[in-house]
Amino acid sequence: MKKILLTILTATISTFTLHAQTPKYSSLTVSQLLELSSSGDACATDAIGDCYALGNGGVKIDKDVAYTYYKKSIPGLEQMVLEGNAEAMNRLAGNIMNKDVYGKEDPARAFSLYSKAAEMGHAAAQNNLGIFYQFGYNTGVDYGKAFIWYLKSAEQDYAPAMLSLGFMYESAQGMEKDMDKAIEWYEKAAEKGNNTAIGNLAYIYWYGKDGVVEDKTKARHYYQLLADKGDAEALNYVGYCYYEGIAGVEQNDSIALTYYIKAANAGDALGQYNIGHSYQYGRGTKIDYTKAFTWYEKSAMQNSPYGQTALGNCYRSGIGVTKNAYQASVWYQKAADQDHADAINKLGELYRDGNGVFRNVNKAAELFRRAERLGDENARRNLESLGK
């Protein structure tokens, strides 16, 4: 039986974007922001753009609408900057760094605005100034200054800065690697509800990254936090815990399938694959090969090599569909193009047997060798059987 699959996540930070959100505005609904905007608050107008950019405030993500509000806010922000408003400085700088909003990027002016707002004690601007120093926007990379500004921001309870400090300790940027310090800052950011920090903690504990003791129960706790927010990958992880009966939960196929369905409905290709697997083998539901095929196909159409390989298996063996070895070869090839070892080996078997493709033992051996290099034991045995 094939194993239910998890996404192999990396703990890289995806938050190195310039943050405009501040507590004054981020907690408001679009309706409340519209009221402030209509009274002439350009920061509120800009914050409406944030809502549409991030899907906050009770609206769905709509980049075009977001950009419309960002552009609309600029004249008012310019006036507020002249009046010495730090919030406006931070928001205007963010727009200036978005060429789709401002027409061009102007890092020099953005740096100046962030610096002024940061010196005035604006937490988001301090974080954004840290980003400029960390990545060398308009200045050389200076991890020391980045750390200083992140720390100033974090001391004001600004979660993105806490996350960035955690990343610097994890990645040894300007300091020795220190996973204890990294975890400490990730935990602080996680307590503020920062999803990336929560995900990083889950990853670190799940895989025992960089010397941290593996703790799947603790990891599941963090994945559960994300799953409760509808995160597709986290839903898949929690489902896997119930499928295997690990990480502090009892084995329960039905609960596992429930999580996989939620993950799949949120667009997760591995969640779709796992539903197919559940139907194929009767885990949490009755065996239904037609539904297994349907879910594998959904996963395959999202370019998942696992879904593509499973779909190839269905065509090869007639699982939920009429046997068609040629179609099997097509889907194995798609997965093989992504270096999926199992698919490469199975494609080799088709060439070895002349099943759905013209028989070509040399090509089969070449594929078996490639799969073996990727760690596939079946490929090693297939090579031995060919005497290659």
C-alpha positions in Angstrom: 0.0 0.0 0.0 1.3 3.4 -0.9 1.8 5.9 1.9 -0.3 9.0 2.4 1.8 11.9 1.4 2.8 15.2 3.1 4.2 18.3 1.5 7.8 18.7 2.4 7.9 22.3 3.6 10.9 24.5 3.9 11.2 27.0 6.7 12.2 29.9 4.4 10.5 33.1 5.3 8.0 34.4 2.9 7.4 37.6 4.8 10.1 39.8 3.3 7.6 42.1 1.8 7.1 45.6 3.1 4.4 45.8 5.7 2.0 48.7 6.0 -0.5 47.2 8.4 -0.7 48.6 11.9 -3.1 47.7 14.7 -5.0 51.0 14.3 -6.2 49.8 10.8 -5.6 46.1 10.5 -8.3 45.2 13.0 -11.0 47.2 11.1 -13.5 45.9 8.6 -13.7 47.3 5.1 -16.9 49.0 6.0 -15.3 50.8 8.9 -12.3 51.8 6.8 -14.6 53.1 4.1 -16.2 55.4 6.6 -12.8 56.7 7.7 -11.7 57.0 4.1 -14.8 59.1 3.2 -13.8 61.5 6.0 -10.4 62.1 4.3 -8.2 59.6 6.0 -5.8 58.5 3.3 -4.2 55.9 5.5 -7.6 54.2 5.8 -7.9 54.3 2.0 -4.6 52.6 1.7 -5.6 50.1 4.4 -8.6 49.1 2.2 -6.1 48.2 -0.4 -4.4 46.0 2.2 -7.7 44.2 2.8 -8.2 43.4 -0.8 -4.5 42.4 -1.3 -4.6 40.0 1.7 -8.2 38.9 1.9 -8.7 40.6 5.2 -11.6 42.7 6.7 -14.3 40.5 5.3 -13.4 40.7 1.6 -11.8 38.3 -0.9 -8.4 38.8 -2.5 -8.7 41.1 -5.5 -5.4 42.6 -6.6 -7.0 45.0 -9.1 -9.3 46.5 -6.4 -6.3 46.7 -4.0 -4.2 48.6 -6.5 -7.1 51.0 -7.2 -7.3 51.9 -3.5 -3.5 52.1 -3.2 -3.3 54.6 -6.1 -6.3 56.6 -4.7 -4.5 57.0 -1.4 -1.3 58.5 -2.7 -2.3 62.2 -3.0 -3.7 62.2 0.5 -0.7 60.3 1.9 1.6 62.9 0.3 -0.2 65.6 2.1 -0.1 63.7 5.4 3.7 63.2 5.0 4.1 66.9 4.7 2.3 67.2 8.0 4.7 64.8 9.6 2.5 61.8 9.9 4.6 58.6 10.5 1.8 56.2 9.5 1.5 58.0 6.2 5.2 57.9 5.6 5.3 54.2 6.1 2.3 53.6 3.8 3.5 55.9 1.1 6.9 54.3 1.1 5.2 50.9 0.5 3.4 52.2 -2.5 6.5 53.8 -3.8 8.2 50.4 -3.8 5.4 48.9 -5.9 5.8 49.8 -9.6 2.3 48.5 -10.4 1.0 51.2 -8.0 3.5 54.1 -8.3 4.6 53.5 -11.9 8.2 52.9 -10.9 10.1 51.8 -7.8 11.9 54.6 -5.9 14.0 52.9 -3.2 15.9 56.0 -2.3 12.7 58.0 -1.4 11.2 54.9 0.2 14.3 54.5 2.4 14.1 58.1 3.4 10.4 57.8 4.4 11.0 54.6 6.3 14.0 56.2 8.1 12.0 59.2 9.2 9.0 57.2 10.4 11.3 54.7 12.1 13.1 57.4 14.0 9.6 58.6 15.1 9.0 55.2 16.6 6.7 53.7 14.0 6.9 49.9 14.5 6.0 48.9 10.9 8.5 51.4 9.5 11.2 50.1 11.8 10.6 46.6 10.5 10.6 47.8 6.9 13.8 49.7 7.4 15.2 46.4 8.8 14.2 44.7 5.5 16.0 47.4 3.5 19.2 46.8 5.5 18.9 43.0 5.4 18.5 42.9 1.6 20.5 46.0 0.6 17.7 48.0 -0.9 19.2 51.4 -1.7 22.0 50.6 0.7 24.6 47.8 1.1 23.5 44.7 3.1 24.0 45.5 6.7 22.8 42.7 9.0 23.8 44.6 12.1 21.6 47.6 11.3 18.8 45.2 10.2 19.0 43.5 13.5 18.8 46.7 15.4 15.7 48.0 13.6 14.0 44.6 13.8 14.7 44.6 17.5 13.3 48.1 18.0 10.1 47.0 16.1 9.8 43.7 17.9 10.1 45.5 21.3 6.8 47.2 20.2 5.2 43.8 19.8 5.3 43.9 16.0 5.1 40.3 14.9 6.7 40.6 11.4 9.8 41.9 13.1 9.8 39.1 15.6 9.6 36.7 12.7 12.5 38.4 10.9 14.7 38.1 14.0 13.9 34.4 14.2 15.0 34.0 10.6 18.2 35.9 11.2 19.1 33.6 14.1 18.1 30.5 12.1 20.0 31.6 9.0 23.1 32.9 10.8 22.8 36.3 9.2 25.2 38.6 10.9 25.5 36.3 13.9 26.1 32.7 14.8 23.3 30.3 14.1 21.2 29.9 17.3 18.1 27.7 16.9 17.1 28.4 20.5 16.9 32.1 19.9 15.2 31.5 16.5 12.5 29.4 18.2 12.1 32.0 20.9 11.4 34.7 18.4 9.2 32.5 16.3 7.2 31.6 19.4 6.7 35.3 20.2 5.5 36.0 16.7 3.3 32.9 16.8 1.7 34.2 20.0 0.7 37.3 18.0 -1.0 35.0 15.4 1.7 35.2 12.7 1.0 32.3 10.4 4.5 32.1 8.9 6.1 31.9 12.4 3.6 29.2 13.3 4.4 27.3 10.1 8.2 27.6 10.8 7.8 26.2 14.3 5.7 23.3 12.9 8.3 22.5 10.3 11.2 22.7 12.8 9.6 20.4 15.3 8.2 18.0 12.7 11.6 17.3 11.0 13.9 18.1 13.9 15.6 20.8 11.9 19.2 21.8 12.6 19.7 19.8 15.7 16.3 20.6 17.3 14.9 17.5 18.9 12.1 16.2 16.7 8.7 16.6 18.5 5.8 15.7 16.2 3.2 16.3 19.0 4.4 19.9 19.3 4.5 20.2 15.5 1.0 19.0 15.3 -0.1 21.6 17.7 1.2 24.3 15.4 -0.2 22.7 12.3 -3.5 22.5 14.1 -3.4 26.2 14.6 -2.9 26.8 10.9 -5.5 24.1 10.0 -8.1 25.9 12.1 -7.4 28.9 9.9 -8.0 26.9 6.8 -4.4 26.5 5.7 -4.4 23.7 3.1 -1.0 22.2 3.8 -1.6 22.2 7.5 -4.9 20.5 7.0 -3.0 17.8 5.1 -0.5 17.4 7.9 -3.1 17.1 10.6 -5.0 14.5 8.5 -1.8 12.5 8.2 -1.4 12.5 12.0 -4.9 10.9 12.3 -4.2 8.5 9.4 -1.0 7.2 11.2 -2.1 7.7 14.8 0.9 9.8 15.7 1.8 13.1 17.2 -0.5 12.7 20.2 -3.7 11.7 18.4 -5.4 8.3 18.1 -5.5 6.6 14.7 -8.8 7.5 13.0 -9.2 7.1 9.2 -12.5 9.0 9.2 -11.1 12.1 10.8 -8.0 11.9 8.5 -10.3 11.8 5.5 -12.2 14.8 6.8 -9.0 16.8 7.0 -7.9 15.6 3.5 -11.2 16.7 2.1 -10.8 20.2 3.7 -7.3 20.4 2.3 -8.4 19.3 -1.1 -11.3 21.8 -1.2 -8.8 24.5 -0.3 -6.8 23.5 -3.4 -4.1 21.3 -1.9 -2.9 18.8 -4.6 -1.5 16.3 -2.0 -4.8 16.5 -0.1 -6.5 15.5 -3.3 -4.0 12.7 -3.8 -4.6 11.5 -0.3 -8.4 11.4 -0.8 -7.8 9.2 -3.9 -5.6 6.9 -1.8 -8.3 6.7 0.9 -10.9 5.7 -1.7 -8.5 3.2 -3.4 -7.7 1.4 -0.2 -10.9 1.9 1.8 -9.4 4.1 4.5 -12.1 6.0 6.3 -14.6 5.2 3.5 -15.7 2.3 1.3 -13.4 1.4 -1.6 -14.5 3.3 -4.7 -12.1 3.1 -7.6 -14.0 5.6 -9.7 -13.7 8.2 -6.9 -10.1 7.3 -6.4 -9.4 7.9 -10.1 -11.3 11.2 -10.0 -9.3 12.6 -7.1 -6.0 11.4 -8.5 -6.9 13.2 -11.7 -7.6 16.4 -9.8 -4.2 16.2 -8.1 -2.4 15.3 -11.4 -4.0 18.3 -13.1 -2.4 20.5 -10.5 1.0 19.1 -11.7 1.5 17.0 -8.5 4.0 14.2 -9.4 2.3 12.0 -6.8 -1.1 12.5 -8.4 0.4 12.0 -11.9 2.0 8.8 -10.9 -1.1 7.5 -9.2 -3.1 8.4 -12.3 -0.6 6.5 -14.4 -1.1 3.5 -12.1 -4.8 3.7 -12.6 -4.5 3.6 -16.4 -1.9 0.9 -16.2 -4.0 -1.4 -14.0 -7.5 -0.3 -14.9 -8.3 1.3 -11.5 -11.5 3.3 -12.0 -10.8 3.6 -15.7 -10.3 1.4 -18.7 -6.8 0.1 -19.0 -4.7 2.2 -21.3 -0.9 1.7 -21.1 -0.2 4.6 -23.4 -2.0 7.0 -21.1 -0.1 5.5 -18.2 3.1 6.3 -20.0 2.0 9.9 -20.6 1.3 10.5 -16.9 4.4 8.7 -15.7 6.4 10.9 -18.1 4.9 14.1 -16.6 5.9 12.9 -13.1 9.3 11.7 -14.3 9.9 15.2 -15.7 9.8 16.3 -12.1 12.3 13.7 -11.0 9.7 11.5 -9.3 11.6 8.3 -8.7 8.6 5.9 -8.6 7.3 7.3 -11.9 10.7 7.0 -13.6 10.9 3.4 -12.5 7.4 2.6 -13.8 8.1 4.3 -17.0 11.1 2.1 -17.4 9.0 -1.0 -16.8 6.7 0.1 -19.7 9.7 0.4 -22.0 11.1 -2.9 -20.7 7.9 -4.7 -21.5 6.8 -2.7 -24.6 3.6 -1.9 -22.8 2.0 1.2 -24.3 5.3 2.3 -25.8 7.8 0.7 -28.2 10.0 -1.8 -26.4 13.4 -0.3 -25.7 15.5 -2.2 -23.1 18.3 0.3 -23.3 15.9 3.2 -22.5 14.4 1.1 -19.7 17.8 0.5 -18.2 18.6 4.2 -18.5 15.4 5.0 -16.6 16.0 2.4 -14.0 19.5 3.9 -13.3 18.0 7.4 -13.0 15.4 6.2 -10.5 18.0 4.2 -8.6 20.1 7.3 -8.2 17.0 9.0 -6.7 16.8 6.1 -4.2 14.2 3.8 -5.7 14.8 0.2 -4.6 12.4 -1.3 -7.1 14.5 0.3 -9.8 17.7 -1.3 -8.4 16.0 -4.7 -8.6 14.7 -4.0 -12.1 18.3 -3.2 -13.2 19.5 -6.4 -11.6 16.9 -8.4 -13.5 18.1 -6.9 -16.8 21.6 -7.8 -15.9 22.6 -4.2 -16.4 
